[in-house]
Amino acid sequence: MTQVARPKRTESGSGLAARVSLGRLLTPPSTEFVLITSAALLLTVFGLVMVVSATAAVESGTMSTAIKQGLFALVGIPLMFVVSRMPIDWLKKLAWPALILATLMQLLVFTPLGVGSGGNRNWIDIAGFTLQPSEFLKLALALWIAYVLLRKQTRLAVWHHVFIPVVPVSVLVIGSVMAGEDLGTAMVLVLVLLACLFFSGVKLRLFILPLLGGAGAVLFYALSSDNRMRRITALCANVDPAVDRQTYDGICYQAIHGFWGMATGGIFGLGLGNSQEKYGWLPAAANDYIFAVVGEELGLIGCLVVMALFTVFAIGAFHIIRKTDDPFIRVAAGGITVWIIGQALINIGVVIGVFPVMGVPLPFMSQGGTALLSVLLACGVLLAFARTIPADGRGKVTR
């Protein structure tokens, strides 16, 4: 009897696509992905605990501030993982719309929606929620500069191709923040700009002009305000309240109580929830001076843990910059990393007296839903970049 040959079974296109997608899903994450994710989640949880501790003393058990911070964390953490699954091409296409939208939101602070606090007008009030649009500008600016410099990759040796349109647009964006009197955020945006230029491979001699211009702008901005000049020139660590009561009660009040909180904590701290400075002595205990509360309650050990987590985050992020072959990933990751780590160093430096008081929050940890949401979104972008790095760190970078 003659046998009829059976046709060879072929796999349908949808079945093959499903297997490929499942294979990608089960692929172990890279070391960079694990480092950034673990550091971001631990710092966020640590920050929520410290915000609860810092605000419990003044909110009479309502915990409204801590609840709002927790809600932003509940929104931001899933968004971080959603963004981490976005293709790199999508992030490139979002660069222009993100910058335009963030800038328009920043301009809302000069409308009736704008809210001022502590001499700065950099917030908007929408439906009972106070948002700080300038926080989103940090991420949008990093993505936009990376996208623009990517398209000019072969012409970065010519100065006008480097500066136009990067520098004029960046100046307008930073100027919209400085118009709201927020020097701290403006300085962080300058760091983002310089970091993106540096990681793009621009010749160092081209940095002279923007550095001189930036230094001149900061000097002019500082000299134009007596309050800012007092902050810069005040040597708060050497102020004796018994001798110079006016300075103690004025510009140095918060800085001095931050020093006292750190000194009281010692090596092991007073214990979680046992800070004395947060009971009305430290005005921004949950905001810019959250690190002082960490030092007082958890001591040197707690401070070192926070700094170690930021170090882990930096290692993961800089490994992405080193391993990637994509100029867009390298420049954007460089800008985001310098933003987060630089801002952390500035905040910690302010608390320990290395820098003058500038009103820069500690990423992941300080009270402020918009700041937490923006930094988690930035982590999502870094995780999307980390997914392009093979787990063993070798081989061709995939998109």
Secondary structure, 3 states (H helix, E strand, C coil): CCCCCCCCCCCCHHHHHHHHHHHHHHCCCCHHHHHHHHHHHHHHHHHHHHHHHHHHCCCCCCCHHHHHHHHHHHHHHHHHHHHHCCCHHHHHHCHHHHHHHHHHHHHHHHCCCEEEECCEEEEEEECCEEECCHHHHHHHHHHHHHHHHHHCHHHCCCHHHHHCCHHHHHHHHHHHHHCCCCHHHHHHHHHHHHHHHHHCCCCHHHHHHHHHHHHHHHHHHHHCCHHHHHHHHCCHHHCCCCCCHHHHHCCCHHHHHHHHHHHHHCCCCCCCCCCCCCCCCCCCCCCCCHHHHHHHHHHHHHHHHHHHHHHHHHHHHHHHHHHCCCHHHHHHHHHHHHHHHHHHHHHHHHHCCCCCCCCCCCCCCCCCHHHHHHHHHHHHHHHHHHCCCCCCCCCCCCC
